[in-house]
Amino acid sequence: MWRIGQQAVLCRRTQQLWIRGFIEGGEVMTVEIRIQDDDSLEITGKFDLLDEDGNAYGHHGKLRLCRCGASKTKPYCDDSHVEINFESKVRA
Amino acid sequence: MWRIGQQAVLCRRTQQLWIRGFIEGGEVMTVEIRIQDDDSLEITGKFDLLDEDGNAYGHHGKLRLCRCGASKTKPYCDDSHVEINFESKVRA
């Protein structure tokens, strides 16, 4: 839920209401894409996962996408990166 | 920019301002992760790209992440999927 803080001034002459407001909190969670060492991409938050045709995958706000190329359940990770000894430790 | 539509009632006795408002538009863009055929993950919107230690990568709201496992510039795609003839056409 959004919490809206307001300061409002009512202009008597124009009957216009001037509002200086701010919006705080709310449910907009930044989407996080974490590149795990020798492992998949872990994605959390509110996002649309689409195929090439624009069809959306249903999801619950947290999933792991294959980045080693070997998963048999692409786009999802199925831990094939362990079988193929996938190595990739990246740092920002 | 947020456009805030308001209906406001000023209670003279309590000097409280009751606002029935709605928020429309604004800049909250849903993050889109598109799984491209035989190609990378194309990601657009407002998101954090983090390494295993939680360090953030700077970006401009659109990037391509490798999902074939062969990129030499991981986590980013460098078109190595073409060289290795990576094949993956997934549908939701």
N, CA and C atoms of all chains as a GROMACS GRO file, in nm:
protein
  552
    1MET      N    1   0.087  -0.120   0.000
    1MET     CA    2   0.000   0.000   0.000
    1MET      C    3   0.090   0.124   0.000
    2TRP      N    4   0.044   0.228  -0.074
    2TRP     CA    5   0.123   0.351  -0.074
    2TRP      C    6   0.088   0.433   0.048
    3ARG      N    7   0.189   0.498   0.110
    3ARG     CA    8   0.158   0.597   0.216
    3ARG      C    9   0.187   0.732   0.154
    4ILE      N   10   0.084   0.817   0.147
    4ILE     CA   11   0.102   0.946   0.080
    4ILE      C   12   0.104   1.055   0.187
    5GLY      N   13   0.213   1.128   0.191
    5GLY     CA   14   0.220   1.239   0.288
    5GLY      C   15   0.189   1.367   0.212
    6GLN      N   16   0.114   1.453   0.271
    6GLN     CA   17   0.066   1.571   0.199
    6GLN      C   18   0.085   1.698   0.280
    7GLN      N   19   0.113   1.804   0.210
    7GLN     CA   20   0.095   1.938   0.268
    7GLN      C   21   0.009   2.012   0.169
    8ALA      N   22  -0.102   2.060   0.212
    8ALA     CA   23  -0.194   2.120   0.114
    8ALA      C   24  -0.227   2.263   0.153
    9VAL      N   25  -0.234   2.350   0.052
    9VAL     CA   26  -0.273   2.490   0.074
    9VAL      C   27  -0.391   2.519  -0.016
   10LEU      N   28  -0.503   2.566   0.046
   10LEU     CA   29  -0.623   2.597  -0.031
   10LEU      C   30  -0.624   2.746  -0.060
   11CYS      N   31  -0.617   2.781  -0.191
   11CYS     CA   32  -0.618   2.922  -0.228
   11CYS      C   33  -0.763   2.968  -0.229
   12ARG      N   34  -0.799   3.063  -0.139
   12ARG     CA   35  -0.941   3.102  -0.128
   12ARG      C   36  -0.988   3.170  -0.255
   13ARG      N   37  -0.895   3.253  -0.317
   13ARG     CA   38  -0.941   3.329  -0.434
   13ARG      C   39  -0.973   3.233  -0.548
   14THR      N   40  -0.875   3.142  -0.581
   14THR     CA   41  -0.898   3.059  -0.701
   14THR      C   42  -0.962   2.926  -0.662
   15GLN      N   43  -0.976   2.905  -0.527
   15GLN     CA   44  -1.029   2.775  -0.480
   15GLN      C   45  -0.944   2.659  -0.533
   16GLN      N   46  -0.817   2.693  -0.569
   16GLN     CA   47  -0.730   2.582  -0.615
   16GLN      C   48  -0.656   2.524  -0.496
   17LEU      N   49  -0.638   2.398  -0.502
   17LEU     CA   50  -0.572   2.327  -0.392
   17LEU      C   51  -0.430   2.292  -0.436
   18TRP      N   52  -0.332   2.354  -0.371
   18TRP     CA   53  -0.192   2.325  -0.405
   18TRP      C   54  -0.141   2.220  -0.309
   19ILE      N   55  -0.093   2.111  -0.368
   19ILE     CA   56  -0.051   2.001  -0.280
   19ILE      C   57   0.097   1.974  -0.302
   20ARG      N   58   0.173   1.979  -0.195
   20ARG     CA   59   0.312   1.935  -0.203
   20ARG      C   60   0.313   1.799  -0.135
   21GLY      N   61   0.337   1.699  -0.216
   21GLY     CA   62   0.320   1.567  -0.156
   21GLY      C   63   0.442   1.482  -0.179
   22PHE      N   64   0.447   1.379  -0.107
   22PHE     CA   65   0.554   1.282  -0.133
   22PHE      C   66   0.492   1.144  -0.120
   23ILE      N   67   0.556   1.052  -0.185
   23ILE     CA   68   0.507   0.915  -0.183
   23ILE      C   69   0.616   0.832  -0.118
   24GLU      N   70   0.577   0.757  -0.023
   24GLU     CA   71   0.678   0.680   0.051
   24GLU      C   72   0.634   0.535   0.064
   25GLY      N   73   0.730   0.445   0.065
   25GLY     CA   74   0.693   0.305   0.083
   25GLY      C   75   0.627   0.253  -0.042
   26GLY      N   76   0.526   0.180  -0.024
   26GLY     CA   77   0.459   0.125  -0.142
   26GLY      C   78   0.520  -0.010  -0.171
   27GLU      N   79   0.466  -0.066  -0.276
   27GLU     CA   80   0.506  -0.205  -0.296
   27GLU      C   81   0.598  -0.221  -0.415
   28VAL      N   82   0.654  -0.102  -0.467
   28VAL     CA   83   0.740  -0.118  -0.585
   28VAL      C   84   0.873  -0.174  -0.538
   29MET      N   85   0.901  -0.304  -0.558
   29MET     CA   86   1.026  -0.366  -0.519
   29MET      C   87   1.117  -0.361  -0.640
   30THR      N   88   1.240  -0.315  -0.617
   30THR     CA   89   1.332  -0.316  -0.729
   30THR      C   90   1.357  -0.460  -0.770
   31VAL      N   91   1.359  -0.484  -0.898
   31VAL     CA   92   1.390  -0.619  -0.947
   31VAL      C   93   1.539  -0.642  -0.930
   32GLU      N   94   1.577  -0.758  -0.872
   32GLU     CA   95   1.719  -0.790  -0.854
   32GLU      C   96   1.756  -0.909  -0.942
   33ILE      N   97   1.863  -0.893  -1.018
   33ILE     CA   98   1.917  -1.003  -1.099
   33ILE      C   99   2.056  -1.031  -1.044
   34ARG      N  100   2.068  -1.147  -0.979
   34ARG     CA  101   2.196  -1.181  -0.915
   34ARG      C  102   2.268  -1.288  -0.997
   35ILE      N  103   2.392  -1.257  -1.035
   35ILE     CA  104   2.472  -1.350  -1.116
   35ILE      C  105   2.552  -1.438  -1.020
   36GLN      N  106   2.505  -1.558  -1.000
   36GLN     CA  107   2.566  -1.644  -0.899
   36GLN      C  108   2.691  -1.711  -0.953
   37ASP      N  109   2.792  -1.723  -0.867
   37ASP     CA  110   2.919  -1.784  -0.912
   37ASP      C  111   2.896  -1.927  -0.960
   38ASP      N  112   2.950  -1.957  -1.081
   38ASP     CA  113   2.944  -2.094  -1.139
   38ASP      C  114   2.801  -2.148  -1.135
   39ASP      N  115   2.706  -2.062  -1.148
   39ASP     CA  116   2.565  -2.101  -1.123
   39ASP      C  117   2.472  -2.014  -1.208
   40SER      N  118   2.346  -2.021  -1.182
   40SER     CA  119   2.246  -1.953  -1.266
   40SER      C  120   2.228  -1.806  -1.230
   41LEU      N  121   2.131  -1.744  -1.301
   41LEU     CA  122   2.089  -1.606  -1.271
   41LEU      C  123   1.969  -1.619  -1.178
   42GLU      N  124   1.979  -1.557  -1.058
   42GLU     CA  125   1.865  -1.561  -0.966
   42GLU      C  126   1.794  -1.427  -0.978
   43ILE      N  127   1.663  -1.430  -1.009
   43ILE     CA  128   1.588  -1.306  -1.034
   43ILE      C  129   1.472  -1.297  -0.936
   44THR      N  130   1.461  -1.184  -0.868
   44THR     CA  131   1.352  -1.164  -0.772
   44THR      C  132   1.285  -1.030  -0.799
   45GLY      N  133   1.156  -1.021  -0.768
   45GLY     CA  134   1.083  -0.894  -0.782
   45GLY      C  135   0.968  -0.906  -0.880
   46LYS      N  136   0.923  -0.791  -0.929
   46LYS     CA  137   0.807  -0.785  -1.018
   46LYS      C  138   0.856  -0.765  -1.161
   47PHE      N  139   0.847  -0.867  -1.244
   47PHE     CA  140   0.899  -0.858  -1.381
   47PHE      C  141   0.816  -0.947  -1.472
   48ASP      N  142   0.828  -0.923  -1.602
   48ASP     CA  143   0.764  -1.009  -1.701
   48ASP      C  144   0.873  -1.093  -1.768
   49LEU      N  145   0.852  -1.225  -1.769
   49LEU     CA  146   0.943  -1.315  -1.839
   49LEU      C  147   0.872  -1.357  -1.967
   50LEU      N  148   0.931  -1.321  -2.083
   50LEU     CA  149   0.863  -1.340  -2.211
   50LEU      C  150   0.945  -1.428  -2.305
   51ASP      N  151   0.875  -1.503  -2.391
   51ASP     CA  152   0.949  -1.576  -2.495
   51ASP      C  153   0.963  -1.484  -2.617
   52GLU      N  154   1.022  -1.538  -2.723
   52GLU     CA  155   1.051  -1.456  -2.841
   52GLU      C  156   0.924  -1.395  -2.900
   53ASP      N  157   0.810  -1.468  -2.885
   53ASP     CA  158   0.684  -1.418  -2.943
   53ASP      C  159   0.611  -1.321  -2.850
   54GLY      N  160   0.669  -1.298  -2.729
   54GLY     CA  161   0.604  -1.204  -2.637
   54GLY      C  162   0.506  -1.272  -2.543
   55ASN      N  163   0.499  -1.406  -2.546
   55ASN     CA  164   0.413  -1.477  -2.451
   55ASN      C  165   0.477  -1.475  -2.313
   56ALA      N  166   0.396  -1.456  -2.209
   56ALA     CA  167   0.452  -1.443  -2.073
   56ALA      C  168   0.450  -1.576  -1.998
   57TYR      N  169   0.557  -1.601  -1.926
   57TYR     CA  170   0.564  -1.716  -1.836
   57TYR      C  171   0.503  -1.674  -1.702
   58GLY      N  172   0.425  -1.762  -1.644
   58GLY     CA  173   0.376  -1.732  -1.509
   58GLY      C  174   0.490  -1.754  -1.411
   59HIS      N  175   0.496  -1.676  -1.307
   59HIS     CA  176   0.598  -1.700  -1.204
   59HIS      C  177   0.556  -1.633  -1.075
   60HIS      N  178   0.630  -1.663  -0.967
   60HIS     CA  179   0.592  -1.614  -0.834
   60HIS      C  180   0.691  -1.512  -0.782
   61GLY      N  181   0.760  -1.443  -0.874
   61GLY     CA  182   0.847  -1.335  -0.827
   61GLY      C  183   0.986  -1.380  -0.788
   62LYS      N  184   1.017  -1.508  -0.803
   62LYS     CA  185   1.156  -1.553  -0.778
   62LYS      C  186   1.182  -1.674  -0.865
   63LEU      N  187   1.289  -1.668  -0.947
   63LEU     CA  188   1.322  -1.784  -1.029
   63LEU      C  189   1.471  -1.782  -1.068
   64ARG      N  190   1.516  -1.896  -1.120
   64ARG     CA  191   1.657  -1.908  -1.162
   64ARG      C  192   1.661  -1.940  -1.310
   65LEU      N  193   1.733  -1.860  -1.386
   65LEU     CA  194   1.744  -1.881  -1.530
   65LEU      C  195   1.882  -1.937  -1.563
   66CYS      N  196   1.884  -2.032  -1.653
   66CYS     CA  197   2.009  -2.096  -1.693
   66CYS      C  198   2.101  -1.995  -1.762
   67ARG      N  199   2.231  -1.999  -1.725
   67ARG     CA  200   2.326  -1.914  -1.797
   67ARG      C  201   2.448  -1.996  -1.841
   68CYS      N  202   2.438  -2.130  -1.819
   68CYS     CA  203   2.550  -2.216  -1.862
   68CYS      C  204   2.522  -2.275  -2.000
   69GLY      N  205   2.394  -2.269  -2.043
   69GLY     CA  206   2.359  -2.319  -2.176
   69GLY      C  207   2.322  -2.466  -2.178
   70ALA      N  208   2.338  -2.538  -2.066
   70ALA     CA  209   2.322  -2.685  -2.070
   70ALA      C  210   2.189  -2.733  -2.011
   71SER      N  211   2.110  -2.643  -1.952
   71SER     CA  212   1.987  -2.690  -1.887
   71SER      C  213   1.895  -2.761  -1.986
   72LYS      N  214   1.832  -2.867  -1.935
   72LYS     CA  215   1.734  -2.938  -2.019
   72LYS      C  216   1.594  -2.881  -1.996
   73THR      N  217   1.585  -2.785  -1.907
   73THR     CA  218   1.453  -2.724  -1.882
   73THR      C  219   1.462  -2.573  -1.909
   74LYS      N  220   1.535  -2.533  -2.010
   74LYS     CA  221   1.550  -2.390  -2.043
   74LYS      C  222   1.413  -2.325  -2.060
   75PRO      N  223   1.396  -2.202  -2.017
   75PRO     CA  224   1.499  -2.108  -1.976
   75PRO      C  225   1.546  -2.128  -1.831
   76TYR      N  226   1.482  -2.223  -1.763
   76TYR     CA  227   1.510  -2.237  -1.620
   76TYR      C  228   1.637  -2.319  -1.595
   77CYS      N  229   1.697  -2.294  -1.483
   77CYS     CA  230   1.814  -2.370  -1.440
   77CYS      C  231   1.767  -2.505  -1.387
   78ASP      N  232   1.841  -2.613  -1.422
   78ASP     CA  233   1.809  -2.746  -1.366
   78ASP      C  234   1.936  -2.806  -1.303
   79ASP      N  235   2.030  -2.718  -1.268
   79ASP     CA  236   2.156  -2.757  -1.205
   79ASP      C  237   2.251  -2.832  -1.300
   80SER      N  238   2.225  -2.827  -1.429
   80SER     CA  239   2.319  -2.890  -1.523
   80SER      C  240   2.457  -2.827  -1.513
   81HIS      N  241   2.465  -2.703  -1.463
   81HIS     CA  242   2.595  -2.634  -1.451
   81HIS      C  243   2.690  -2.714  -1.361
   82VAL      N  244   2.634  -2.792  -1.269
   82VAL     CA  245   2.718  -2.876  -1.182
   82VAL      C  246   2.777  -2.992  -1.265
   83GLU      N  247   2.692  -3.054  -1.346
   83GLU     CA  248   2.737  -3.169  -1.428
   83GLU      C  249   2.848  -3.129  -1.525
   84ILE      N  250   2.834  -3.008  -1.584
   84ILE     CA  251   2.934  -2.971  -1.687
   84ILE      C  252   3.049  -2.891  -1.628
   85ASN      N  253   3.051  -2.879  -1.490
   85ASN     CA  254   3.156  -2.800  -1.422
   85ASN      C  255   3.166  -2.659  -1.478
   86PHE      N  256   3.051  -2.595  -1.495
   86PHE     CA  257   3.047  -2.458  -1.548
   86PHE      C  258   3.123  -2.365  -1.454
   87GLU      N  259   3.216  -2.287  -1.511
   87GLU     CA  260   3.292  -2.195  -1.427
   87GLU      C  261   3.274  -2.052  -1.475
   88SER      N  262   3.223  -1.968  -1.386
   88SER     CA  263   3.207  -1.826  -1.421
   88SER      C  264   3.185  -1.747  -1.293
   89LYS      N  265   3.294  -1.681  -1.247
   89LYS     CA  266   3.281  -1.596  -1.128
   89LYS      C  267   3.303  -1.453  -1.176
   90VAL      N  268   3.195  -1.374  -1.186
   90VAL     CA  269   3.208  -1.238  -1.240
   90VAL      C  270   3.190  -1.138  -1.126
   91ARG      N  271   3.261  -1.023  -1.138
   91ARG     CA  272   3.247  -0.918  -1.037
   91ARG      C  273   3.222  -0.784  -1.106
   92ALA      N  274   3.138  -0.704  -1.046
   92ALA     CA  275   3.101  -0.572  -1.101
   92ALA      C  276   3.219  -0.476  -1.092
   93MET      N  277   0.709   1.124  -1.458
   93MET     CA  278   0.647   1.207  -1.354
   93MET      C  279   0.512   1.143  -1.320
   94TRP      N  280   0.478   1.148  -1.191
   94TRP     CA  281   0.347   1.097  -1.150
   94TRP      C  282   0.243   1.204  -1.175
   95ARG      N  283   0.126   1.162  -1.228
   95ARG     CA  284   0.016   1.257  -1.234
   95ARG      C  285  -0.080   1.214  -1.123
   96ILE      N  286  -0.105   1.303  -1.025
   96ILE     CA  287  -0.192   1.268  -0.913
   96ILE      C  288  -0.323   1.342  -0.929
   97GLY      N  289  -0.430   1.266  -0.939
   97GLY     CA  290  -0.561   1.328  -0.947
   97GLY      C  291  -0.619   1.329  -0.807
   98GLN      N  292  -0.682   1.437  -0.770
   98GLN     CA  293  -0.728   1.452  -0.633
   98GLN      C  294  -0.872   1.498  -0.624
   99GLN      N  295  -0.938   1.453  -0.522
   99GLN     CA  296  -1.060   1.520  -0.477
   99GLN      C  297  -1.035   1.543  -0.329
  100ALA      N  298  -1.044   1.667  -0.286
  100ALA     CA  299  -1.006   1.696  -0.148
  100ALA      C  300  -1.120   1.767  -0.076
  101VAL      N  301  -1.142   1.727   0.050
  101VAL     CA  302  -1.244   1.791   0.132
  101VAL      C  303  -1.177   1.842   0.259
  102LEU      N  304  -1.190   1.973   0.286
  102LEU     CA  305  -1.126   2.031   0.404
  102LEU      C  306  -1.230   2.037   0.516
  103CYS      N  307  -1.202   1.966   0.626
  103CYS     CA  308  -1.296   1.966   0.737
  103CYS      C  309  -1.266   2.090   0.822
  104ARG      N  310  -1.360   2.186   0.825
  104ARG     CA  311  -1.334   2.313   0.895
  104ARG      C  312  -1.312   2.290   1.042
  105ARG      N  313  -1.389   2.194   1.102
  105ARG     CA  314  -1.379   2.178   1.247
  105ARG      C  315  -1.241   2.124   1.283
  106THR      N  316  -1.202   2.011   1.216
  106THR     CA  317  -1.076   1.948   1.256
  106THR      C  318  -0.959   2.000   1.174
  107GLN      N  319  -0.992   2.083   1.072
  107GLN     CA  320  -0.888   2.132   0.981
  107GLN      C  321  -0.813   2.016   0.915
  108GLN      N  322  -0.883   1.899   0.911
  108GLN     CA  323  -0.816   1.785   0.845
  108GLN      C  324  -0.857   1.783   0.698
  109LEU      N  325  -0.764   1.747   0.620
  109LEU     CA  326  -0.786   1.745   0.475
  109LEU      C  327  -0.804   1.600   0.432
  110TRP      N  328  -0.924   1.564   0.384
  110TRP     CA  329  -0.949   1.427   0.338
  110TRP      C  330  -0.930   1.426   0.187
  111ILE      N  331  -0.842   1.339   0.147
  111ILE     CA  332  -0.811   1.337   0.003
  111ILE      C  333  -0.845   1.201  -0.054
  112ARG      N  334  -0.925   1.200  -0.159
  112ARG     CA  335  -0.947   1.076  -0.232
  112ARG      C  336  -0.866   1.092  -0.361
  113GLY      N  337  -0.765   1.015  -0.370
  113GLY     CA  338  -0.678   1.043  -0.484
  113GLY      C  339  -0.651   0.918  -0.564
  114PHE      N  340  -0.600   0.937  -0.677
  114PHE     CA  341  -0.556   0.822  -0.758
  114PHE      C  342  -0.423   0.861  -0.822
  115ILE      N  343  -0.349   0.761  -0.850
  115ILE     CA  344  -0.218   0.784  -0.911
  115ILE      C  345  -0.222   0.723  -1.049
  116GLU      N  346  -0.182   0.799  -1.146
  116GLU     CA  347  -0.192   0.748  -1.283
  116GLU      C  348  -0.060   0.773  -1.354
  117GLY      N  349  -0.027   0.683  -1.445
  117GLY     CA  350   0.096   0.705  -1.522
  117GLY      C  351   0.214   0.682  -1.431
  118GLY      N  352   0.306   0.772  -1.443
  118GLY     CA  353   0.424   0.757  -1.358
  118GLY      C  354   0.529   0.679  -1.435
  119GLU      N  355   0.639   0.658  -1.366
  119GLU     CA  356   0.751   0.603  -1.444
  119GLU      C  357   0.780   0.459  -1.405
  120VAL      N  358   0.680   0.392  -1.331
  120VAL     CA  359   0.713   0.255  -1.293
  120VAL      C  360   0.696   0.168  -1.417
  121MET      N  361   0.807   0.126  -1.480
  121MET     CA  362   0.801   0.042  -1.599
  121MET      C  363   0.825  -0.100  -1.553
  122THR      N  364   0.737  -0.190  -1.600
  122THR     CA  365   0.760  -0.328  -1.563
  122THR      C  366   0.890  -0.375  -1.626
  123VAL      N  367   0.968  -0.446  -1.552
  123VAL     CA  368   1.093  -0.500  -1.607
  123VAL      C  369   1.058  -0.616  -1.698
  124GLU      N  370   1.117  -0.616  -1.820
  124GLU     CA  371   1.089  -0.724  -1.916
  124GLU      C  372   1.216  -0.806  -1.938
  125ILE      N  373   1.202  -0.937  -1.925
  125ILE     CA  374   1.313  -1.028  -1.955
  125ILE      C  375   1.267  -1.113  -2.072
  126ARG      N  376   1.329  -1.090  -2.188
  126ARG     CA  377   1.288  -1.160  -2.310
  126ARG      C  378   1.392  -1.268  -2.344
  127ILE      N  379   1.343  -1.391  -2.358
  127ILE     CA  380   1.432  -1.504  -2.389
  127ILE      C  381   1.437  -1.517  -2.540
  128GLN      N  382   1.542  -1.469  -2.602
  128GLN     CA  383   1.547  -1.465  -2.746
  128GLN      C  384   1.587  -1.598  -2.804
  129ASP      N  385   1.526  -1.635  -2.915
  129ASP     CA  386   1.557  -1.766  -2.978
  129ASP      C  387   1.705  -1.776  -3.013
  130ASP      N  388   1.767  -1.889  -2.969
  130ASP     CA  389   1.909  -1.918  -3.003
  130ASP      C  390   2.000  -1.798  -2.971
  131ASP      N  391   1.964  -1.725  -2.870
  131ASP     CA  392   2.030  -1.595  -2.846
  131ASP      C  393   2.025  -1.564  -2.697
  132SER      N  394   2.059  -1.445  -2.661
  132SER     CA  395   2.074  -1.406  -2.519
  132SER      C  396   1.942  -1.371  -2.454
  133LEU      N  397   1.953  -1.329  -2.325
  133LEU     CA  398   1.839  -1.275  -2.250
  133LEU      C  399   1.845  -1.124  -2.268
  134GLU      N  400   1.737  -1.065  -2.320
  134GLU     CA  401   1.733  -0.919  -2.334
  134GLU      C  402   1.650  -0.864  -2.220
  135ILE      N  403   1.708  -0.773  -2.140
  135ILE     CA  404   1.641  -0.723  -2.020
  135ILE      C  405   1.626  -0.572  -2.030
  136THR      N  406   1.502  -0.524  -2.008
  136THR     CA  407   1.478  -0.379  -2.014
  136THR      C  408   1.400  -0.337  -1.890
  137GLY      N  409   1.419  -0.212  -1.847
  137GLY     CA  410   1.344  -0.157  -1.734
  137GLY      C  411   1.436  -0.116  -1.621
  138LYS      N  412   1.374  -0.104  -1.502
  138LYS     CA  413   1.449  -0.057  -1.385
  138LYS      C  414   1.482  -0.178  -1.296
  139PHE      N  415   1.607  -0.219  -1.293
  139PHE     CA  416   1.646  -0.337  -1.215
  139PHE      C  417   1.789  -0.320  -1.164
  140ASP      N  418   1.823  -0.403  -1.064
  140ASP     CA  419   1.961  -0.406  -1.015
  140ASP      C  420   2.027  -0.534  -1.065
  141LEU      N  421   2.143  -0.519  -1.128
  141LEU     CA  422   2.222  -0.635  -1.171
  141LEU      C  423   2.336  -0.648  -1.072
  142LEU      N  424   2.341  -0.760  -1.000
  142LEU     CA  425   2.436  -0.775  -0.889
  142LEU      C  426   2.526  -0.897  -0.911
  143ASP      N  427   2.651  -0.887  -0.861
  143ASP     CA  428   2.735  -1.007  -0.864
  143ASP      C  429   2.710  -1.086  -0.736
  144GLU      N  430   2.784  -1.196  -0.717
  144GLU     CA  431   2.761  -1.285  -0.603
  144GLU      C  432   2.777  -1.211  -0.469
  145ASP      N  433   2.868  -1.109  -0.469
  145ASP     CA  434   2.892  -1.036  -0.344
  145ASP      C  435   2.793  -0.923  -0.322
  146GLY      N  436   2.701  -0.903  -0.420
  146GLY     CA  437   2.601  -0.797  -0.401
  146GLY      C  438   2.644  -0.663  -0.460
  147ASN      N  439   2.760  -0.660  -0.528
  147ASN     CA  440   2.803  -0.536  -0.595
  147ASN      C  441   2.717  -0.514  -0.719
  148ALA      N  442   2.681  -0.387  -0.742
  148ALA     CA  443   2.590  -0.358  -0.854
  148ALA      C  444   2.668  -0.318  -0.979
  149TYR      N  445   2.620  -0.365  -1.092
  149TYR     CA  446   2.673  -0.322  -1.223
  149TYR      C  447   2.596  -0.196  -1.264
  150GLY      N  448   2.666  -0.100  -1.318
  150GLY     CA  449   2.595   0.016  -1.373
  150GLY      C  450   2.533  -0.024  -1.505
  151HIS      N  451   2.420   0.031  -1.536
  151HIS     CA  452   2.362   0.003  -1.669
  151HIS      C  453   2.260   0.110  -1.702
  152HIS      N  454   2.211   0.109  -1.827
  152HIS     CA  455   2.121   0.214  -1.875
  152HIS      C  456   1.980   0.161  -1.900
  153GLY      N  457   1.942   0.053  -1.829
  153GLY     CA  458   1.804   0.007  -1.840
  153GLY      C  459   1.779  -0.086  -1.956
  154LYS      N  460   1.884  -0.124  -2.031
  154LYS     CA  461   1.866  -0.225  -2.137
  154LYS      C  462   1.998  -0.298  -2.155
  155LEU      N  463   1.996  -0.432  -2.144
  155LEU     CA  464   2.120  -0.505  -2.167
  155LEU      C  465   2.089  -0.650  -2.207
  156ARG      N  466   2.193  -0.719  -2.254
  156ARG     CA  467   2.176  -0.859  -2.296
  156ARG      C  468   2.270  -0.945  -2.212
  157LEU      N  469   2.215  -1.046  -2.148
  157LEU     CA  470   2.295  -1.136  -2.065
  157LEU      C  471   2.311  -1.270  -2.137
  158CYS      N  472   2.432  -1.323  -2.126
  158CYS     CA  473   2.462  -1.449  -2.193
  158CYS      C  474   2.381  -1.563  -2.131
  159ARG      N  475   2.326  -1.650  -2.217
  159ARG     CA  476   2.258  -1.769  -2.165
  159ARG      C  477   2.306  -1.895  -2.236
  160CYS      N  478   2.410  -1.878  -2.321
  160CYS     CA  479   2.466  -1.996  -2.389
  160CYS      C  480   2.588  -2.049  -2.313
  161GLY      N  481   2.643  -1.968  -2.222
  161GLY     CA  482   2.757  -2.012  -2.142
  161GLY      C  483   2.892  -1.987  -2.204
  162ALA      N  484   2.896  -1.937  -2.331
  162ALA     CA  485   3.024  -1.928  -2.402
  162ALA      C  486   3.080  -1.786  -2.409
  163SER      N  487   3.003  -1.686  -2.364
  163SER     CA  488   3.052  -1.548  -2.378
  163SER      C  489   3.184  -1.528  -2.308
  164LYS      N  490   3.269  -1.447  -2.373
  164LYS     CA  491   3.399  -1.414  -2.311
  164LYS      C  492   3.385  -1.284  -2.232
  165THR      N  493   3.267  -1.225  -2.234
  165THR     CA  494   3.248  -1.101  -2.157
  165THR      C  495   3.132  -1.121  -2.059
  166LYS      N  496   3.121  -1.240  -2.000
  166LYS     CA  497   3.012  -1.269  -1.904
  166LYS      C  498   3.012  -1.162  -1.796
  167PRO      N  499   2.895  -1.123  -1.747
  167PRO     CA  500   2.765  -1.184  -1.771
  167PRO      C  501   2.700  -1.142  -1.903
  168TYR      N  502   2.772  -1.053  -1.974
  168TYR     CA  503   2.707  -0.996  -2.094
  168TYR      C  504   2.722  -1.089  -2.214
  169CYS      N  505   2.632  -1.076  -2.306
  169CYS     CA  506   2.638  -1.150  -2.432
  169CYS      C  507   2.740  -1.083  -2.523
  170ASP      N  508   2.823  -1.166  -2.590
  170ASP     CA  509   2.917  -1.110  -2.691
  170ASP      C  510   2.897  -1.182  -2.824
  171ASP      N  511   2.779  -1.238  -2.844
  171ASP     CA  512   2.742  -1.310  -2.967
  171ASP      C  513   2.817  -1.442  -2.986
  172SER      N  514   2.880  -1.491  -2.882
  172SER     CA  515   2.946  -1.623  -2.894
  172SER      C  516   2.845  -1.732  -2.929
  173HIS      N  517   2.716  -1.708  -2.898
  173HIS     CA  518   2.612  -1.808  -2.928
  173HIS      C  519   2.608  -1.839  -3.078
  174VAL      N  520   2.650  -1.742  -3.160
  174VAL     CA  521   2.652  -1.765  -3.305
  174VAL      C  522   2.765  -1.862  -3.338
  175GLU      N  523   2.883  -1.836  -3.280
  175GLU     CA  524   3.002  -1.920  -3.306
  175GLU      C  525   2.978  -2.066  -3.267
  176ILE      N  526   2.907  -2.086  -3.153
  176ILE     CA  527   2.892  -2.226  -3.106
  176ILE      C  528   2.761  -2.287  -3.157
  177ASN      N  529   2.690  -2.211  -3.246
  177ASN     CA  530   2.559  -2.258  -3.296
  177ASN      C  531   2.465  -2.297  -3.183
  178PHE      N  532   2.456  -2.211  -3.083
  178PHE     CA  533   2.368  -2.235  -2.968
  178PHE      C  534   2.223  -2.244  -3.016
  179GLU      N  535   2.155  -2.352  -2.976
  179GLU     CA  536   2.015  -2.367  -3.019
  179GLU      C  537   1.924  -2.377  -2.896
  180SER      N  538   1.831  -2.283  -2.887
  180SER     CA  539   1.733  -2.288  -2.777
  180SER      C  540   1.616  -2.198  -2.812
  181LYS      N  541   1.504  -2.262  -2.858
  181LYS     CA  542   1.382  -2.184  -2.887
  181LYS      C  543   1.278  -2.228  -2.783
  182VAL      N  544   1.253  -2.143  -2.684
  182VAL     CA  545   1.161  -2.182  -2.576
  182VAL      C  546   1.032  -2.101  -2.591
  183ARG      N  547   0.919  -2.165  -2.552
  183ARG     CA  548   0.789  -2.097  -2.557
  183ARG      C  549   0.718  -2.112  -2.421
  184ALA      N  550   0.652  -2.008  -2.381
  184ALA     CA  551   0.580  -2.005  -2.252
  184ALA      C  552   0.458  -2.099  -2.260
   0.00000   0.00000   0.00000
